[in-house]
Amino acid sequence: MGMDMLNSRDLIVGLLVGIVLGSFGVYVFNSKDVNLGQISQLEGQIVSLQELIDTKNVEISGYQTQISTLEGQVIILQSQVSTKTYQINTLQSQVNNLTSQITTLQQTIDTLESQRIPSPPSEGEAGSSRFFPADIGVPLTYSFDYLFDEYTVRVTVIELIRGNEAWTMIEEANISNDPPSSGFEYVLVKIKFEYLSGPTIDTTFDLSTYTFDVVSGEGYVYEITVIIAPDPTIDAELYFGASHEGWAGYQIYTNDTEPVLACGRDYSGEGGIWFKLYEEV
């Protein structure tokens, strides 16, 4: 664009010179009397115009030099912009990779947090949970819902026998009872159960081994073992106000040092009252 402007200016100056020379020629050929003074004056104007042309050519040359310099600077700036653009794109790619890694790490952290076993509570009321079971001989009163009805009972673990002595008593109770499975042993629990209140005074409560759950010290809920327990067994049907004492038998791991007994847990395993099935050494 700069070169076009300069060429246009040069063309205009050339046209002016041409017009002057053409006018002079016409004047010479059309005039009968040529005035030498006028010719000299015209020649002076031509010289002045030529000097003006030379001056303009010098200016044009200077402009051309400046334009060339500016064009070189533009090329350098374009190269720098291209370099910076590449660097920015590279940095953006690195940022995207880091963001992706952070997102992956956060997902891993969230997964590990969801799998992390929560710490047990540091304090609680005796018998309120498996972390704070009541001692043998301590009665606990509890109200719970069963089949949409509310019951209130009082439970006491009276006596505890486990190992070979428990198996001997179970075997003597009925020869059809099976010995404990490998890695297990029997525990016999004598329980006092008091039926304090129910939906009505005529609603009975069916008491059995299934009224209770045995949970290991590690939190494993043992399956109920079907046996015929020594007399008196825990099985009984009670009306409001009645109580009963009897034996319930369960199988537990031989290396389970802190099993617990629960009564009244809800369907999710929460609530209920809890008792130690071990004696403090």
Buried (B, 14 or more C-beta within 10 A) or exposed (E): EBEEEBEEBBEEBEEEBEEBEEEBEEBEEEEEEEEEEEEEEBEEEBEEBEEEBEEBBEEBEEBEEEBEEEEEEEEEEEEEEEEEEEEEEEEEEEEEEEEEEEEEEEEEEEEEEEEEEEEEEEEEEBBBBBEBBBEBEBBBEBEBEBEEEEBBBBBBBBEBBBEEEBBEBBBEBEEEBEEBEEEBBBBBBBBBBBBBBBEEEEEEBEBBBEBBBBBBBEEEEBEBBEBBBBEEBBBBEBEBEBBBBBBBBBBBBEEBEBBBBBBBBEEEEEBBBBBBBBEEE
